[in-house]
Structures are given as structure tokens and as C-alpha cells.
Amino acid sequence: MRNHIALLGFATLVACGTDDSSAAGGGGLGGMGGTGGQVFSADPPLTLGGERPAAVDIPSDYDPTEAHPLIIILHGFGPFSGEIQAGFLGMLEMVDARDFVMVLPDGTLSESGNRFWNGTPACCDPDDAVDDVGYISGLIEEAKQIYNIDQNRVYLMGHSNGGFMSFRMACEASELITAIVSLAGSTFADSADCQPATRPVSVLAVHGTADATISYDGVVGRYPSAVETVETFASAAGCDTGSPSVLGNVDLISAVDGAETEQVAYTAGCQDGVDAALWTIQDGPHIPFFNAPSSGETAFAELASDWLLAHSR
């Protein structure tokens, strides 16, 4: 892909941000597009976020006159970065293959050297000290000014703590988010805490039954099960949770024998353009090593990207 971002390490990523004025720049020929008729650069900057920078990847044949979907990758808790998470999930290869803009932010660095998102009290900022809803919402708005973004196709994909954060965004910034994919994440223990949730958001939860870190069955008082999580958001979209469709099984992980992942969809009765899904990885761990897009096998990155991109407002 054009201007492929190297894995620079955490310190370099933190140091390479630009301020707001430089982030809005960029050379090259421009093109019209976007809802406001902005002129977008054909050679835009690949960093946004000001003092808290996030790397950006764009298609190698990026056309500033065409509106692109936006996918934001949210890493899990630990010594990770957005780019490492995207590479692990196979999403770096998808930017060209599916023609979208991808933003790769990093969570806050704790004193112990771990990065975290303010997802829910269960994971992973119990003091509620960081406004990551505001930060990610700001990245989305800034991306719309720099790149030609289809505001009806804005997505999040998060793993673990990043999954929790994706669900929180679907609650508190639902007017900005079209759909999310959460791998091994969950949501608020009390669905009443999912506020303001002004618009329903399509959700796909992917979770392994052998996850020893974030239990597939949930933990009472901390976070709900994978099934409860999906059905909460399905209900908010008006879906009939009593009539899910079993779509069959796919083989996403070579380390687990057979077609280990069952795909269930909640589509009956849903509001137009909104639905929910649960992909259950039988015997799947917290960190599943999915088939790579280049492996010739069915790849999580391909299926999850296609699921997101099929949703529009």
C-alpha cells in the first residue's frame, strides 16, 4: 500500500505527531468531495491527532475525489500500538484490497508501560480519568477534514480493551459510528449505562469460548456475556433477539481443528441498515491467531472488513 507505515515502536509513534495546523496541510493535487464540498489533497499527511498523534494508512491509489470508508483500529491493553494491532489482525493488507482509510491511534500509556482505553470500569480505566470518547470522536472529525471520508461509513474494530472501547463509542458517540467489530471485548455491566445512544449502531462481537481473560460467559457485575452484549445492541436496533439466524461455520484459525467459528446474525425486525452478529470461536483463546489474508485460507480480516463495509447509514 502507498506510504506503508513502518512499525516504529511506541516512543517514536508518540513523538511523531503534528500540530493541528500542519495536520490540515499536505501537498499534491486536490479533488472535490465530501458533504461540504471540500478540496482534499491527493498527498495528505499520514498523521493526525495533534499532541496525541495517530498514524493513518490510505490506499496506494487514493483518489481524493471519491469518498472512502473510515476504519479505526483500537488495540488491546498492554505494550501495543494501533499499527501492531492492525498487523496482527491482518488489516494492513485490507486498506488496498477494500479501499478504505485506516486510523491507528494509541491508548494512554500507564506508569507500568501498558497502553489502555477508557472503555468501561471493568476494562481498563476504573478511575474514568481519560476522555477517550472525546479523543476518538475528535480523530473522526479531523479525518473528515483531511481525507475524503464517507460520513455514513465510519467504523471501529477493537480487540479486548479496544473492544470495550468500541462498544463505549457505540453508546456515547453513536451519531458518528456506523458499525463496530469487537474481538474478545464486552460492554457495560448495566445496559442503562450505555448513554446517550442517540442512534442504533450495528455490532459484530467475535469471542472465543476458551477466552481466559475476558470470559465468553461474562462476569456478573463487571461485564455481560458475549450473547448478552450482542442482544443488548440488537434490541436497541429493534431486532427480534428471539429469531437469530445461524449462518454456518467458518475456519478462521488453523490451530483449532475444523470450522470452529459459528456465525449468528440478528437481522429480523431491525431498523433499516442496522443489525447485529455474534461469531463464536469454539475453543478460541483471548488472542486467536487468525489465518492471514495471504494464506489462501478464509481470513478474519477479509470477513470482518466485508461485514463492516456492508453497513451504511
C-alpha positions as CSV (number, residue, x, y, z in Angstrom):
1,M,0.0,0.0,0.0
2,R,1.1,3.6,-0.6
3,N,3.1,5.2,2.1
4,H,3.1,2.0,4.2
5,I,3.7,2.9,7.8
6,A,6.7,1.1,9.4
7,L,6.5,-0.4,12.8
8,L,8.3,2.4,14.6
9,G,7.9,1.5,18.3
10,F,5.9,3.2,20.9
11,A,8.2,6.1,21.7
12,T,8.5,7.1,18.0
13,L,4.8,6.9,17.5
14,V,4.2,9.3,20.4
15,A,6.8,11.7,19.2
16,C,5.8,11.9,15.5
17,G,2.6,13.9,15.8
18,T,1.9,17.1,14.1
19,D,0.0,20.1,15.5
20,D,-3.5,20.9,14.2
21,S,-2.3,23.4,11.6
22,S,0.2,21.1,10.0
23,A,-2.2,18.1,10.1
24,A,-4.6,20.0,7.9
25,G,-2.0,20.6,5.2
26,G,-0.4,18.2,2.7
27,G,0.8,18.8,-0.8
28,G,-0.1,17.4,-4.2
29,L,-3.2,17.9,-6.4
30,G,-6.5,18.1,-4.7
31,G,-10.0,17.0,-5.6
32,M,-13.6,17.8,-4.7
33,G,-15.6,15.6,-2.4
34,G,-17.2,15.2,1.0
35,T,-20.5,16.6,2.2
36,G,-19.2,20.1,2.5
37,G,-17.6,20.2,-1.0
38,Q,-14.1,20.4,0.5
39,V,-11.0,20.2,-1.7
40,F,-8.9,17.3,-0.5
41,S,-5.2,16.7,-1.1
42,A,-4.0,13.7,-3.2
43,D,-1.0,13.6,-0.9
44,P,-2.4,14.1,2.6
45,P,-0.4,13.8,5.8
46,L,-0.4,10.4,7.4
47,T,-0.7,11.5,11.0
48,L,-3.5,13.3,12.8
49,G,-4.4,14.0,16.4
50,G,-2.2,16.9,17.3
51,E,-0.5,16.3,20.7
52,R,-1.8,12.8,20.8
53,P,-0.9,11.6,17.3
54,A,-2.4,8.7,15.4
55,A,-0.9,7.1,12.3
56,V,-3.0,6.9,9.2
57,D,-2.9,4.5,6.2
58,I,-4.5,5.2,2.9
59,P,-4.9,3.1,-0.3
60,S,-2.0,3.2,-2.7
61,D,-4.3,4.6,-5.4
62,Y,-6.1,7.0,-3.0
63,D,-8.4,9.2,-5.0
64,P,-9.3,12.5,-3.2
65,T,-12.4,13.0,-5.4
66,E,-14.0,9.8,-4.1
67,A,-15.5,9.3,-0.6
68,H,-13.8,6.5,1.4
69,P,-15.0,4.4,4.3
70,L,-13.1,5.1,7.6
71,I,-12.0,2.2,9.9
72,I,-10.3,3.0,13.2
73,I,-8.4,0.1,14.9
74,L,-8.3,0.1,18.7
75,H,-5.6,-2.1,20.3
76,G,-5.9,-4.2,23.4
77,F,-4.5,-3.4,26.9
78,G,-0.7,-3.8,27.1
79,P,2.5,-2.7,25.4
80,F,0.8,-2.5,22.0
81,S,0.2,0.2,19.3
82,G,-2.6,0.6,16.8
83,E,-0.3,-0.4,14.0
84,I,0.8,-3.6,15.7
85,Q,-2.8,-4.5,16.4
86,A,-3.8,-3.8,12.7
87,G,-0.9,-6.0,11.6
88,F,-1.9,-8.8,13.9
89,L,-5.5,-8.8,12.7
90,G,-4.4,-8.7,9.0
91,M,-6.0,-5.3,8.5
92,L,-2.9,-3.6,6.9
93,E,-3.5,-5.7,3.8
94,M,-7.1,-4.7,3.6
95,V,-6.5,-1.0,3.0
96,D,-5.7,-1.5,-0.6
97,A,-7.9,-4.6,-1.0
98,R,-11.0,-2.9,0.3
99,D,-10.1,0.7,-0.5
100,F,-10.7,2.4,2.9
101,V,-8.8,4.9,5.1
102,M,-7.5,3.4,8.3
103,V,-6.6,5.3,11.5
104,L,-4.3,3.7,14.1
105,P,-4.4,5.5,17.4
106,D,-2.7,4.5,20.6
107,G,-4.2,4.4,24.1
108,T,-2.8,6.3,27.1
109,L,0.5,5.0,28.4
110,S,0.3,4.0,32.1
111,E,3.2,4.1,34.6
112,S,3.6,0.4,34.1
113,G,4.2,0.8,30.4
114,N,0.9,-0.5,29.3
115,R,-1.5,1.4,26.9
116,F,-5.2,1.4,27.8
117,W,-8.5,2.8,26.6
118,N,-11.2,4.2,28.9
119,G,-13.7,1.5,27.9
120,T,-15.7,0.7,31.0
121,P,-15.0,0.4,34.7
122,A,-14.1,-3.3,34.1
123,C,-11.6,-2.5,31.3
124,C,-9.4,-0.7,31.7
125,D,-9.6,2.8,33.3
126,P,-11.5,2.2,36.5
127,D,-10.9,5.8,37.6
128,D,-12.6,7.1,34.4
129,A,-9.7,9.6,34.1
130,V,-9.2,9.7,30.3
131,D,-11.8,11.0,27.8
132,D,-11.2,8.6,25.0
133,V,-14.7,9.1,23.7
134,G,-13.7,12.7,23.1
135,Y,-10.3,11.8,21.7
136,I,-11.6,9.2,19.2
137,S,-14.6,11.4,18.2
138,G,-12.0,14.2,17.5
139,L,-10.0,11.9,15.3
140,I,-13.1,11.1,13.3
141,E,-13.9,14.7,12.8
142,E,-10.3,15.6,11.9
143,A,-10.1,12.7,9.4
144,K,-13.2,14.1,7.7
145,Q,-11.4,17.4,7.1
146,I,-8.1,15.8,5.8
147,Y,-9.3,12.8,3.8
148,N,-12.4,12.3,1.7
149,I,-14.4,10.3,4.1
150,D,-17.9,8.9,3.7
151,Q,-19.5,10.0,6.9
152,N,-22.2,7.3,6.5
153,R,-19.5,4.6,6.7
154,V,-17.4,5.2,9.8
155,Y,-16.3,2.0,11.7
156,L,-14.4,0.8,14.7
157,M,-12.6,-2.5,15.2
158,G,-11.2,-3.3,18.6
159,H,-9.5,-6.1,20.4
160,S,-10.1,-6.8,24.1
161,N,-9.8,-3.4,25.8
162,G,-10.2,-1.9,22.3
163,G,-13.4,-3.9,22.0
164,F,-14.7,-2.5,25.2
165,M,-13.8,1.0,23.9
166,S,-15.6,0.3,20.6
167,F,-18.8,-0.6,22.5
168,R,-18.5,2.6,24.6
169,M,-18.2,4.6,21.4
170,A,-21.3,2.9,20.0
171,C,-23.1,4.1,23.2
172,E,-21.7,7.6,23.7
173,A,-20.8,8.7,20.1
174,S,-23.5,6.7,18.2
175,E,-24.2,9.6,15.9
176,L,-20.7,9.2,14.5
177,I,-20.3,5.4,14.3
178,T,-22.0,3.2,11.7
179,A,-20.8,-0.2,12.9
180,I,-18.2,-1.9,15.1
181,V,-16.4,-5.2,15.4
182,S,-15.3,-6.2,18.8
183,L,-12.9,-9.2,19.3
184,A,-12.8,-10.5,22.8
185,G,-14.4,-7.4,24.3
186,S,-17.7,-6.5,26.1
187,T,-19.8,-3.6,27.2
188,F,-21.2,-2.0,30.4
189,A,-22.4,-4.4,33.1
190,D,-25.6,-2.4,33.3
191,S,-27.1,-1.6,29.9
192,A,-28.6,1.6,31.3
193,D,-25.0,3.0,31.4
194,C,-24.9,2.9,27.6
195,Q,-25.8,6.6,27.2
196,P,-26.8,8.6,25.3
197,A,-27.0,6.1,22.4
198,T,-29.0,8.5,20.2
199,R,-28.8,6.2,17.2
200,P,-28.5,2.4,16.9
201,V,-25.2,1.1,15.8
202,S,-24.6,-2.3,14.1
203,V,-22.3,-4.6,16.1
204,L,-20.4,-7.7,15.5
205,A,-18.9,-9.5,18.5
206,V,-16.2,-12.1,17.9
207,H,-15.4,-14.2,21.0
208,G,-13.7,-17.4,21.9
209,T,-15.3,-19.8,24.3
210,A,-11.9,-20.6,25.9
211,D,-11.0,-17.0,26.5
212,A,-9.4,-16.9,29.9
213,T,-9.0,-13.1,30.1
214,I,-12.4,-11.8,29.0
215,S,-14.9,-14.6,29.6
216,Y,-17.3,-15.5,26.8
217,D,-19.9,-16.1,29.6
218,G,-19.2,-12.7,31.2
219,V,-18.6,-11.8,34.9
220,V,-21.6,-10.8,37.0
221,G,-21.3,-7.1,38.0
222,R,-18.4,-6.5,35.7
223,Y,-19.4,-7.2,32.1
224,P,-22.1,-9.2,30.3
225,S,-21.6,-12.4,28.2
226,A,-21.0,-12.3,24.5
227,V,-24.6,-13.3,23.8
228,E,-26.0,-10.7,26.2
229,T,-23.8,-8.0,24.8
230,V,-24.9,-8.6,21.2
231,E,-28.5,-9.0,22.1
232,T,-28.5,-5.7,24.1
233,F,-27.4,-3.8,20.9
234,A,-29.7,-5.9,18.7
235,S,-32.6,-4.9,20.9
236,A,-31.7,-1.3,20.8
237,A,-31.9,-1.5,17.0
238,G,-35.3,-3.1,17.2
239,C,-34.1,-6.6,16.2
240,D,-36.0,-9.7,17.2
241,T,-33.5,-11.3,19.5
242,G,-35.6,-14.5,19.7
243,S,-35.1,-15.2,16.0
244,P,-31.4,-15.2,15.2
245,S,-30.2,-16.8,12.0
246,V,-27.4,-19.4,12.1
247,L,-25.3,-18.7,9.0
248,G,-23.0,-21.7,9.5
249,N,-19.4,-22.2,10.5
250,V,-16.1,-21.0,9.0
251,D,-12.5,-22.0,9.7
252,L,-10.6,-18.8,10.8
253,I,-7.9,-20.4,13.0
254,S,-5.6,-23.2,11.8
255,A,-4.7,-24.1,15.4
256,V,-8.2,-25.2,16.1
257,D,-9.5,-28.2,14.2
258,G,-12.3,-27.8,11.7
259,A,-14.6,-24.9,11.0
260,E,-14.5,-23.6,14.6
261,T,-16.3,-20.3,14.2
262,E,-20.1,-20.2,14.3
263,Q,-21.7,-17.2,12.7
264,V,-25.1,-16.0,14.1
265,A,-26.9,-12.9,12.8
266,Y,-29.7,-10.8,14.3
267,T,-31.5,-9.2,11.3
268,A,-35.2,-9.9,11.8
269,G,-37.2,-6.7,12.6
270,C,-34.2,-4.5,12.8
271,Q,-34.2,-0.8,11.8
272,D,-33.2,-0.3,8.2
273,G,-29.4,-0.6,7.8
274,V,-28.8,-1.8,11.3
275,D,-28.2,-5.3,12.6
276,A,-26.1,-7.4,14.9
277,A,-24.0,-10.6,14.8
278,L,-22.1,-12.9,17.0
279,W,-19.2,-15.1,15.8
280,T,-18.4,-17.7,18.4
281,I,-14.9,-19.3,18.2
282,Q,-15.3,-22.7,19.8
283,D,-12.2,-23.4,21.9
284,G,-10.9,-20.0,20.8
285,P,-8.4,-18.1,23.1
286,H,-8.2,-14.5,24.0
287,I,-5.6,-13.9,21.4
288,P,-6.5,-16.0,18.4
289,F,-4.0,-16.3,15.6
290,F,-6.2,-15.9,12.5
291,N,-5.5,-17.1,9.0
292,A,-3.6,-14.3,7.2
293,P,-5.2,-12.7,4.1
294,S,-2.3,-14.0,2.0
295,S,-2.6,-17.6,3.3
296,G,-5.2,-18.7,0.8
297,E,-7.4,-19.7,3.7
298,T,-10.5,-17.9,5.0
299,A,-9.2,-14.8,6.7
300,F,-10.8,-12.9,9.6
301,A,-9.6,-9.6,8.2
302,E,-11.5,-10.2,4.9
303,L,-14.7,-11.3,6.5
304,A,-14.7,-8.7,9.2
305,S,-13.9,-5.9,6.8
306,D,-16.7,-7.1,4.4
307,W,-19.1,-7.2,7.3
308,L,-18.3,-3.6,8.3
309,L,-18.3,-2.2,4.8
310,A,-21.7,-3.7,4.1
311,H,-23.2,-1.3,6.6
312,S,-24.1,2.3,5.7
313,R,-26.4,5.0,7.0
